[in-house]
Amino acid sequence: MRKILIATTTRADWGLLSPVARALRDRTGCSVRVMATNMHLDAHRGHTLDAVIADGFNPVIAPMSVNFSTPAQTAAAMGECLASAAEAIEKESPDLIVLLGDRFETLAIASAAALMRVPIVHLHGGELTEGAFDDSFRHAITKLAALHLTSTEPYRRRIIQLGEAPERVFNVGAIGVAPRPALSRSELEESLGWRFGESALLVTLHPETLGEISAARLAEETFSALSGFPGSKILITFPNNDPGADDIICAIKEFAAANPARVKVVPSLGAARYFSALRCVRAVVGNSSSGIIEVPSAGIPTVNIGKRQARRIAAESVINCPAERGEIAEAIRRALSMDCSGVSNPYERPDTLERIVSLIAETPLELLRRPKSFHDL
């Protein structure tokens, strides 16, 4: 029995990891446990831990502070996560641990696993997001991981460039693009207590943790631009709890209070409602990675604001614009007039879930446990 520990730290990564966890659980010879931390412990951003439990998992909790707003507080929370993750890993004694993405707490979990000699399977390595400190964390996790499952071929090549052996690196596509059950428009509207209308927008905005623009200014420019579209109803979700997120949340609440007839704020939609909402809106606005990776497969455009996602591979339906209200407004106008039904998504493959599950379940443990050598080009 292969004991697999899947770590989740945010609403977003569980939305992606959930089908992987469920498929592995149903596979003969695999035992799956879920470790939850960070945003799952923050009720102010939605009860996202409920989604893990609803999927049939009883997660082990890795406690850490979720109330941080400065770099020093964030670093302290990261240390708490490393310590509690080590305790959870020791208790669960997994054969391997599955991590997705690039957040600071994910690096803490990876560090604990590496020290305890538990092989790491890392999804979504090799990517670039030069406007966020997550970019460095992602590459650091790559150097700690034993098996790499990338979302595009260029990202696979970049991981090899980072010194990882080719036989450990596989391009599987992005798991968020895989087909999944969706709510009907009427079911979603009933769940939200809100109607989309004909030209709705979905907005998710995060701080630029390495950008020159403050979170407060980023939010001001974005919501000033959105004020120029009184005919569009707007569904807004909260940011992740990066430093500066509270400033964005304050701006969201002010914008919603000023526009109660057309704005709906939901701290966390969850995967089912989020992917269902993509069928009900005309465009996605903000700077979330989902706007670049998953949204193009929904056949709608993305307005990608600022530098947070700088240099990430993107489909033709993604409109990049500076974090300036006039530029944002022009990008939204362009998005509302676009037909993206024929756009090809570089992150989409037909067999992504099957490939991920088979590689996690079947890659020999003796290979994963073997010390790595730096692969020189």
C-alpha positions in Angstrom: 0.0 0.0 0.0 1.5 3.3 -1.1 0.9 6.0 1.5 0.3 9.3 -0.1 0.0 12.6 1.8 -1.5 15.5 -0.2 -0.9 19.0 1.2 -3.3 21.8 0.6 -2.9 25.4 1.8 -5.6 27.5 -0.1 -9.0 27.2 -1.6 -7.4 27.4 -5.1 -4.9 24.5 -4.7 -7.6 22.2 -3.2 -9.9 22.9 -6.2 -7.1 21.6 -8.4 -5.9 18.7 -6.1 -9.3 17.4 -5.2 -9.8 15.3 -8.4 -6.3 14.0 -8.0 -6.9 13.0 -4.4 -10.2 11.3 -5.1 -8.8 9.4 -8.1 -5.8 8.2 -6.1 -8.1 7.2 -3.2 -10.1 5.0 -5.6 -7.0 3.4 -7.0 -6.0 -0.1 -5.7 -2.8 0.0 -3.8 -3.0 3.7 -2.7 -3.8 5.1 0.6 -4.5 8.9 0.7 -4.4 11.4 3.5 -4.8 15.2 3.2 -2.9 17.8 5.3 -4.5 21.2 5.4 -3.0 24.5 6.6 -2.9 28.3 6.1 -6.1 29.7 4.4 -8.1 26.6 5.3 -7.8 27.7 8.9 -9.0 31.3 8.2 -12.8 31.5 8.5 -12.7 35.1 7.3 -11.9 34.0 3.8 -14.6 31.3 3.7 -14.8 27.9 5.3 -12.6 26.3 2.7 -11.8 23.3 4.9 -15.4 22.3 4.4 -14.6 21.5 0.8 -11.9 19.0 1.8 -14.3 17.3 4.2 -17.1 17.3 1.6 -14.8 15.4 -0.7 -14.6 12.6 1.9 -11.3 13.4 3.6 -10.6 13.9 7.2 -7.7 16.2 7.0 -4.8 16.4 9.4 -4.3 20.0 10.4 -0.9 21.8 10.4 -1.5 24.8 12.6 0.0 28.2 11.7 -0.9 31.9 12.1 -3.2 33.2 9.4 -3.1 36.8 10.6 -0.1 38.4 9.0 0.4 41.6 7.1 4.1 42.4 7.1 7.1 40.4 5.7 8.3 39.6 9.2 4.9 38.3 10.3 4.8 36.2 7.1 8.2 34.8 7.8 7.1 33.9 11.3 4.0 32.1 10.0 6.2 30.2 7.6 8.3 29.0 10.4 5.1 27.8 12.3 4.0 26.0 9.2 7.3 24.2 8.8 7.2 23.0 12.4 3.6 21.8 12.3 4.1 20.2 8.9 7.0 18.2 10.3 4.8 16.9 13.1 2.1 15.9 10.7 4.5 14.2 8.4 6.1 12.3 11.3 2.7 11.2 12.5 1.4 10.1 9.0 4.7 8.6 7.9 3.9 8.8 4.1 5.8 7.2 1.3 5.6 10.5 -0.6 4.0 13.9 -0.4 2.2 15.8 -3.2 2.6 19.6 -3.4 1.1 22.0 -5.9 2.4 25.5 -6.8 4.5 28.1 -5.2 3.3 29.7 -2.0 5.6 30.4 1.0 3.8 27.8 3.2 4.2 25.2 0.4 8.0 25.8 0.6 7.8 25.4 4.3 6.1 22.0 3.9 8.6 21.0 1.2 11.5 21.9 3.5 10.1 19.7 6.3 9.6 16.8 3.9 13.1 17.1 2.5 14.6 17.1 6.0 12.6 14.0 6.9 13.6 12.3 3.6 10.0 12.0 2.3 10.0 12.3 -1.5 8.1 15.2 -2.9 5.9 15.2 -6.1 5.6 18.8 -7.3 2.9 20.0 -9.7 3.2 23.3 -11.7 7.0 23.8 -11.3 9.0 25.6 -13.9 6.6 28.5 -14.3 7.3 32.2 -14.1 5.4 34.9 -12.1 7.9 37.7 -11.8 5.6 40.0 -9.9 5.4 37.9 -6.9 7.8 36.4 -4.4 6.2 33.0 -5.2 8.4 32.9 -8.2 11.5 32.2 -6.1 9.6 29.8 -3.8 8.4 27.7 -6.8 12.0 27.2 -8.0 13.2 26.4 -4.5 10.5 23.7 -4.2 11.7 22.3 -7.6 15.2 21.8 -6.1 13.7 19.9 -3.1 11.3 17.7 -5.2 11.9 14.2 -6.5 9.3 14.1 -9.3 8.1 17.0 -11.4 4.7 17.2 -13.2 4.7 20.4 -15.3 1.8 22.1 -17.1 3.6 22.8 -20.5 6.6 21.6 -22.4 8.6 24.9 -22.0 8.2 24.5 -18.2 9.4 20.9 -18.4 12.5 22.2 -20.2 13.1 24.9 -17.6 13.1 22.4 -14.8 15.7 20.4 -16.6 17.6 23.7 -17.0 17.5 24.0 -13.3 19.5 20.8 -13.0 16.7 18.2 -12.6 17.2 14.8 -14.4 14.9 14.5 -17.5 13.6 11.1 -16.3 12.1 12.8 -13.3 10.3 15.6 -15.2 7.0 15.1 -17.1 4.7 17.5 -19.0 1.2 16.4 -18.0 -0.8 19.6 -18.7 -2.7 21.7 -16.1 -5.0 19.7 -13.8 -7.4 22.7 -13.6 -8.2 22.4 -17.3 -9.5 18.8 -17.0 -13.3 18.5 -17.4 -15.3 18.5 -14.2 -18.9 18.5 -13.1 -20.5 22.0 -13.1 -23.7 23.6 -11.8 -26.3 24.9 -14.2 -26.7 28.7 -14.4 -29.9 28.5 -12.4 -28.3 26.3 -9.7 -25.4 28.6 -9.4 -27.5 31.7 -9.2 -29.6 30.1 -6.5 -26.5 29.1 -4.5 -25.2 32.7 -4.7 -28.6 34.4 -4.3 -27.6 36.6 -7.2 -28.3 36.9 -10.9 -25.4 37.3 -13.5 -27.1 39.3 -16.2 -25.8 39.4 -19.8 -22.3 40.9 -19.4 -21.1 39.9 -16.0 -17.5 39.9 -14.9 -15.6 37.7 -12.5 -12.9 39.6 -10.5 -10.0 38.1 -8.4 -7.2 40.5 -7.4 -4.1 39.6 -5.4 -1.2 41.8 -4.2 1.9 42.2 -6.3 4.3 41.0 -3.6 7.4 42.0 -5.7 5.8 44.7 -7.7 6.3 48.5 -7.4 2.6 49.2 -6.9 1.0 48.8 -3.5 -1.9 46.6 -2.9 -4.1 49.6 -2.1 -3.1 51.4 -5.3 -3.6 48.3 -7.4 -7.1 47.9 -6.0 -7.9 51.6 -6.4 -6.9 51.5 -10.1 -8.8 48.3 -10.8 -12.1 49.3 -9.1 -12.0 52.8 -10.6 -11.8 51.1 -14.0 -14.7 48.8 -13.2 -16.8 51.8 -12.2 -16.9 52.6 -15.8 -19.0 49.6 -16.7 -22.4 50.2 -15.0 -24.1 47.7 -17.3 -22.0 44.8 -16.1 -22.7 42.9 -12.9 -19.6 41.9 -11.1 -18.8 38.8 -9.0 -15.7 39.4 -6.7 -13.8 36.9 -4.7 -11.3 37.7 -1.9 -7.5 37.5 -2.5 -5.1 35.0 -0.9 -3.7 36.1 2.4 -0.5 37.5 1.0 0.9 40.7 2.6 -1.3 43.6 1.4 -4.4 41.4 1.0 -6.3 43.3 3.7 -6.0 46.5 1.7 -7.6 44.8 -1.3 -10.4 43.3 0.9 -11.2 46.8 2.2 -11.4 48.2 -1.3 -13.6 45.3 -2.4 -16.0 46.0 0.5 -16.1 49.7 -0.3 -16.7 49.1 -4.0 -19.5 46.6 -3.2 -21.1 49.0 -0.7 -21.1 51.7 -3.4 -22.6 49.4 -6.0 -25.0 47.1 -4.1 -27.3 46.4 -7.1 -24.6 45.0 -9.4 -21.8 43.6 -7.2 -21.7 40.3 -5.3 -18.8 39.5 -3.0 -18.0 35.9 -2.1 -14.9 35.3 0.0 -14.4 31.8 -1.6 -16.5 30.3 -4.4 -14.9 26.8 -4.1 -14.0 24.9 -7.2 -17.5 23.8 -8.3 -19.0 27.3 -8.2 -15.8 28.9 -9.6 -15.7 26.7 -12.7 -19.5 27.0 -13.1 -19.2 30.8 -12.9 -16.9 30.8 -15.9 -19.9 29.7 -18.0 -21.9 32.6 -16.8 -19.6 35.6 -17.2 -18.2 37.4 -20.3 -14.7 37.8 -18.9 -12.4 37.3 -16.0 -10.6 40.4 -14.6 -7.6 40.5 -12.1 -4.3 38.9 -11.7 -5.0 35.3 -10.7 -3.1 32.4 -12.3 -6.4 30.8 -13.0 -7.2 33.6 -15.5 -4.2 32.5 -17.5 -4.2 28.7 -17.0 -7.8 27.6 -16.8 -10.0 30.4 -18.1 -9.0 30.1 -21.8 -10.5 26.6 -21.9 -13.9 28.2 -20.9 -13.9 30.2 -24.2 -13.9 33.6 -22.5 -11.2 36.3 -22.3 -9.0 37.3 -19.4 -7.9 40.8 -18.4 -4.6 40.2 -16.7 -3.6 43.3 -14.6 -0.1 44.4 -13.7 3.0 42.3 -13.2 2.0 39.5 -10.8 1.8 36.9 -13.6 4.6 38.4 -15.7 6.2 36.0 -18.2 3.7 33.2 -17.6 2.8 31.4 -20.9 -0.7 32.6 -22.0 -3.3 32.0 -24.7 -4.3 34.6 -27.2 -7.5 35.3 -25.1 -5.4 36.8 -22.3 -5.1 40.6 -22.5 -2.2 41.9 -20.5 -2.5 45.5 -19.3 -0.7 47.8 -16.8 -2.2 48.5 -13.4 -3.6 51.9 -14.6 -7.4 52.6 -14.6 -7.5 53.8 -18.2 -5.5 50.8 -19.5 -7.6 48.4 -17.5 -10.9 50.0 -18.7 -9.7 49.7 -22.3 -8.7 46.1 -21.8 -12.2 45.3 -20.3 -13.9 47.0 -23.3 -11.8 44.9 -25.6 -12.6 41.7 -23.7 -16.3 42.3 -23.8 -16.2 42.4 -27.6 -14.0 39.3 -28.1 -15.0 35.9 -29.4 -12.7 33.4 -27.8 -14.5 30.2 -28.7 -11.7 28.9 -31.0 -8.7 29.9 -28.8 -6.2 27.1 -28.1 -5.1 26.8 -24.4 -1.4 25.8 -24.1 -2.1 24.2 -20.7 -4.7 21.8 -22.0 -4.1 18.1 -22.6 -6.7 15.3 -23.0 -5.2 12.9 -20.4 -3.9 15.2 -17.7 -5.7 13.6 -14.7 -4.8 10.1 -15.8 -1.2 10.9 -16.3 -0.8 12.7 -12.9 -2.5 9.8 -11.1 -0.5 7.1 -12.8 2.9 8.9 -12.2 2.1 9.4 -8.5 0.9 5.9 -8.0 3.4 4.0 -10.2 6.7 5.8 -10.2 9.0 3.4 -8.3 9.6 4.6 -4.7 13.3 3.5 -5.0 13.7 6.1 -7.8 12.0 8.8 -5.8 14.1 8.0 -2.7 17.4 8.0 -4.5 19.5 11.1 -3.9 19.4 13.4 -6.9 22.4 14.4 -8.9 22.6 17.8 -10.6 21.9 17.3 -14.3 24.2 19.5 -16.4 23.1 20.6 -19.8 
